[in-house]
Amino acid sequence: MLVDRSASSCLVVREVSAPTPGVNEALVRVASVSLTLDEIESAVQSAPDGAQLGHDFAGVVETAAKDGSGPATGARVLGLVRTGALKERVAVSTNALATIPDKVGFSYAAALPTSGLTALRTLGQAGGLLTAKRVLITASSDHVGLIAVQLARASGACVSAAVPSREHEVLLEDYGADHVIVGDLAGASEFGPYDIILHKNVDSPLETAANLLRPGGVCVLRSVSVPRSVPTGVLDLIAARRGRLRGFSLTASLRREPAAEALNRLSILVATRSITPHVEVEASWTAVALAVKQMRRRDHLGRCVLHL
C-alpha cells in the first residue's frame, strides 16, 4: 500500500518490486498489519507519494534466512520493519522476528510489536522488580499505556492509570488498573507517592507528575531526550527528591538490543492472557479508507488491524 494523493483516500494498493532477503533475513508472507490512526494520518498528510505504510505485522515465513537464524519456513511469526509492512511479502531481519504461540491469532500478534516493546522497555528503564511498587502511568489511554498497565499489574505492581476522560475509565479497570485518575493529574496524589512514573512527554504536565514521585523514585519519559528537552525546574524538583529522570526511544533501544527476544516474551504473555492487545478496528487492507473512518468515530485507543 502506497501514499498517492491523486486517490480519494490518498492510499492505494499497487504492485511493487518483490523484496530480496539478505542472508540474515526471512521472507514473510504477511497476513495482518496493525496501524494507529496517527500513523495513517501522518502518512497521508506529510509522507511523499510512493511512501509505504506499516511497521507491525504478523504472517508466515515463506523462506527462512539463509544463515540459519530465526524461525523456520512455515512458522507463524510477528515482527516489525522500519517501514513498508503493509504489503504481501516483507524481508525481515531475524533479529526482529518471533514465533507466534498456537493460542495467539494474527490480529493480536500484529497489534503487539511496537506498543508492546515500548511498554516493556519503558518499564525496564525503571530497573528492578515491580512487585508491591506503586506505578503511575500517565498516558494510559493510548495503546502503549494500555499494554504498560497490564505489564505492570502482571508484575505485581499497584498500578494507577491517568486518562483524559471518564469514558476511558471502565476500559482501564478492565485492563487491570487498580486506580483510574480522570482529568487533572493532581488527583493521582491520593494513591501516591509513586516509585515509578511512566510519562508520555514534556508537553503534558510533567511538573505535576514529578511532584508525585517518591524520594528515590524513577520517572521515565517516552520518546523524549533527557535532559535536553526537559525544563530546568523539573530537573531540580526531581533532584531534590533524589529521584531519577530517564528518557526512552524505541529506535535507539532497538539499535542496542534486537527485538526478537522481547517479542517472544510478549507473545507468550498474550498466549497466557497476562496481557491483551487492544484491537479497535479490523478490516481488509483494501478497505483502509473505511477503517480510518471507523477509527475517527471511536476513541482509537487501540490498533487498526488490516488483513491481507
Beta strands, then each sheet from edge to edge (+ up, - down):
strand 1: 2-3
strand 2: 11-12
strand 3: 25-35
strand 4: 56-63
strand 5: 76-80
strand 6: 89-93
strand 7: 97-99
strand 8: 134-137
strand 9: 158-163
strand 10: 179-182
strand 11: 194-199
strand 12: 213-222
strand 13: 244-248
strand 14: 279-284
strand 15: 303-307
sheet 1: 1+ 2-
sheet 2: 6+ 3- 4+ 5- 7+
sheet 3: 6+ 3- 15+ 14+
sheet 4: 10+ 9+ 8+ 11+ 12+ 13+
end
